[in-house]
Amino acid sequence: MAFWLLKTEPSNYAWSDLERDGQTVWDGIGNNLALKYVRQMRPGDRALFYHTGKERQAVGIVEVVSEPYPDPRLDDPKRTVVDVRLGRSLPQPVGLAAIKAHHGETGSFEDFDLLKISRLSVVPVSEVHWQRLLEMGGISP
């Protein structure tokens, strides 16, 4: 199982939308590196659902439930999507400021692509970072 962070502008598709829908196609990705990461996703992978914009915080957990496939709404086989299913909300959202504040600590995030390549909409998350983010979000290992 791999871990990811999926960014979305809440005005486009928010956590509350996924709570209503239960499952969605994760689409709209155009960056080549982000698309490369989507192509690496497999059913059973977990991802943090991250609100961008003014919020800048992880708010929930989703599960990847499909293999990557070409976006059926586009005529471009390189534009890959996956289906994700609602997992659970984080008891305490994990904000970008809190992630940055852990610089230099055990499990710090200095090599985390969320901080290094901030415009990337799909980010791999190491197992160490995943566990740390869940703890910060109020979920015990």
N, C-alpha and C positions, 0 to 999 in steps of 0.2 A: 504494500500500500504506500502511495506517495501522498504528500501533503502540499496544498497550494493556497494561495490567497487570490481571490477574484474581486476585482474592483468594479464598482458601479456607481454612477451618479444617481443618488436617491430620487431625483426628479424624473429619471428615465425608468428605473426599475429598482424599487426599494425592498428591504427585508419584508415589510408589510405586504407587498405585492406577492412575494414568494409564499408568505404565510397563507395568503388567500388562495394562490394557485396550487401549492403543494409541490409542483415540479415545473421546470421551465427549460427552454433551450438557451444555453449560454452563448450568445452571439454578439455580433458587432465588433469583433476584434479585427484590427487591420495591421497592427505592428507585427513584423516578421518574427521577432523573438517571442512575442506573446503567442503567436500562432504555432510556433515550434513547441512551446510548452503545452498548448492545448492538444497537439498531436501525440504528446507523451502521456496524456491522462488515460486512465483505465477505470472501468467500473469498480467501485469500492474505495477509490481514492476519496480523501476528505479535503475540504477547502473552507477557509474562512471567508465569509461574505463581508466585504469591506465597503463602507459608504465613503465616497470621495467628496469633493466639494468642501463645503463649510464644516461638515461633520468630521471627516478623516478619522474613521474608527471602524474596527472590526465589530460586527454586531451579532453574528451567528455562524453556524456551521452547516455546510451542505455536503451531500454525498454525490459523487459522480456516478451516474447510473447507465451511461451508454459508452460505447467506443466512440472515438472521434469520427465525425462524418462531415462531408461537404455541406455547407449551409444551403438548404433547399430553396431559400429565397434569392440566392445569388447565382449567377452563371460564372462561378469561379471556383474550381475544385480546391484551390489553395486556401480559401476562406473556410476554415474548419470550425465546427461547433461541437459541444457535448451537451447532454441533458444532465441537469442537476436536480436533486430532490431535497426538500426541506429536511434539515436535521433538527437542531435546537438553537434557541437564542442563547447568547452569552449572558449570564446573570449580570455581569458588569461589562459594558462595551470597553474595548481596548483602543484607546486613542493613539494617534501618531505621536503626540507629545510624550505619552507614557512610554512608548517603545523607544523613542530617542533618549529618554532619561536613564535608561539602563545601560548606557555606554560604560564599558570597562568592568561590568559585573559578570559573574558566572552566567553563561547562557545569554550574554549580551548580543546585541543585534548589529554590530558594526559591519558584518559581512552579509547582511540581509538585503536582498535586492529591492525590497520596499524602500529602503533608505538610499541605496546606491543608484538605482535606476527608477526614480520616483514616478516617471510617466508610464511605466509598464503596467498594463491592465491585468496581466496574469503573472504571478510570481511564485516560483517554487519556495517551499518552506521546509527547512531541515527538521528532522525529528526533534532535535534539541530545542529549536525555536518554536516548533509546534507545541511542545509540552509547556514551555515557558509562557507562550501566549494564552494557552488554556488556563494556566494558573492565574495569570493576570486578569483573565476574564471570569474568574470565580468558579472554574471547573477543576476539581481535584483529579490527579492522574489515576 
